[in-house]
Amino acid sequence: MAMYNATKWAVEGMVETLAHEVKGFGINVTLVEPGPHLTDWVGSSAVRPERGQAYPSHEQMMQQSWPRLPLAAPDAAAAPMMALVDSDMPPLRLLLGESLNALIMQEGQQRLASIV
């Protein structure tokens, strides 16, 4: 999961910087940040190496380290994304899924508390 998350952070940093660089040209950029949706991305469609017996299974690791959020139906993302496309003033971030605002606020507070 480290590589998966590192890639997401890299794309977020790149897109946020791009948004600042092109704003003066009248170009808007939005990060679409979906929460958990009821898809098969960690199921049979995922490719994973064989694990050694000393390590937890992928499913065990996910249960231990990821917050439990409600799974949204994939088609629930369509209307907000189409509204984003039609928006004259799109936001920098579009969160898709329940409970993401609370999770992000909690994470932000934990990060602030850890600053020395």
Residue, then its C-alpha position, 0 to 999 in steps of 0.5 A: m500500500a505504500m507505493y499506492n499511497a505514494t503515487k496518489w500523493a505525488v499526483e496530488g502534489m503535481v495537480e495542485t502545483l499545476a492548478h496554480e501554474v495555469k490559473g492565470f490562463g483561465i484554466n481550472v484544475t480539480l483533483v477528484e478524490p474518491g473515497p471507497h466505492l463498491t468496486d473490485w479494486v482490492g478483489s480479484s481484479a487486483v494483482r498482488p505478489e504471493r505473500g510469505q507466511a510471516y506477513p498478514s494477508h492483504e485483507q488483514m492489512m486493510q482491515q487493520s490500517w484503513p478507516r472503515l467508511p461506507l462504500a458508495a455505489p460507483d454510479a453515485a460519482a457520475a452526477p457530481m463529476m458532471a456538475l464539476v465539468d459544467s461548473d464555471m468555478p470548479p473547486l480545487r478538490l472534489l471529494l466523492g463519498e460519505s464521511l470523507n470531510a470528517l476523516i480529512m478534518q480528523e487527519g488534519q488535526q492529528r497532523l497539526a498536533s504532531i508538529v513540534 
